Amino acid sequence: MTQSNNKTVLVTGGTGFVAGWAIHELLKQGYVVRTTVRSEEKKENLQNDFLHRGMDTHALTVYVADLTSDEGWKEVVTGANYVLHIASPLSAENQDDLDSFVGPARDGAIRVIREAVKAGVERVVMTSSLAAATPEISNKDQHINESLWTNPNDKNLNAYRKSKAIAEKAAWDFMKEQNSKTTLTTILPGAIFGPVLFPTIPGSIEVIQRLIQGKGMGNPKIRFEIVDVRDLVDLHIRAMIHPQAAGQRYIATGGFMWMNDVAKFLKEKLGEKGKNIPTKTIPDFVLRSAAKITPSLGSLVPMLGRKFRYTSAKAKTQLNWNPRPVEETILDSARKLEAFKLI
């Protein structure tokens, strides 16, 4: 998919795990890249991070723009051919406060898309989540595709998951009202694993880190629909340039693994470095109880008892997307953490 061109791509949320890889790959493919961060300090840090990797950043410009404010977005978007809207809030002070998630996610997406429409951007590719395609009854053996939408009134879902559905739906509703050449595509990834670019730990990679460090009594009976960050970026770029992707949703998952299978796999592959990895399965009530004490574990509780699966057949068929095996992703995640001395 390597291209040589001078087209300009805006990537929102440049300090993020996915956005960082998107910037990396777009620069390799010859694009002119713009990205946004929330402060001057983050701007300087991001520029230094890429320079320290030995990357040629002459085609990269970093802007300061916050999703919660209109300021700066017109300048950032004007002149761009494509927008990869990847930035999204991952946390809030109150994990049960839906508004604290929905506001930045929904309003921020509309803010970016509105400016993209005004500027005549060819396509916006927005990163959503499998949380936006969650069935209300999770104990059925079924394969879920892009036609399913999460019910934001589902009491079994936490505020973050509901916010992803609300934000994505708002983006589609906004686009329906526009008379514009700009098109929208959304990508719905599962658990995003893979090697980190810089010596920081994204939220999703904490799962791998905690396993290797031996934190916890064991592993809950949950399974992850996994996508490699590199494959996810590849899908974003395919969706950005492929004519057939206009107006489409794409589920992005390379496969699934039970958490205990992830633990056993890493314990086997890492040898001495994996000696502390727990491989015992814990009862459901243990996770439910722990989540009351540690709110960050709350997002795992709705995953207990799930039997449904997701299919990425649409992305594979329409865009010729070919994600790597999940075992490769898991091992690469661990090895990069080790290389950066983060475990």
Buried (B, 14 or more C-beta within 10 A) or exposed (E): EEEEEEBBBBBBBBBBBBBBBBBBBBBEBEBBBBBBBBEEEBBEBBBEBBEEEEBEBEBBBBBBBBBEEEEBBEEBBBEBBBBBBBBBBEEBEEBEEBEBBBBBBBBBBBBBBBBBBBBBBBBBBBBBBBBBBBBEEBEEEBEBBBEBBBBBEBEEBBBBBBBBBBBBBBBBEBBEEEEBEBBBBBBBBBBBBBBBBBEBBBEBBEBBBBBBBEEBEBBBBBBBBBBBBBBBBBBBBBBBBBEEBEEBBBBBBBBBBBBBBBBBBBBEBBEEBBEEBBBEBBEBEBBBEBBEEEEEBBBBBBBBEBEBBBEBEBBBEBBEBEBBEBBEBBBBBBBBBEEBEBB
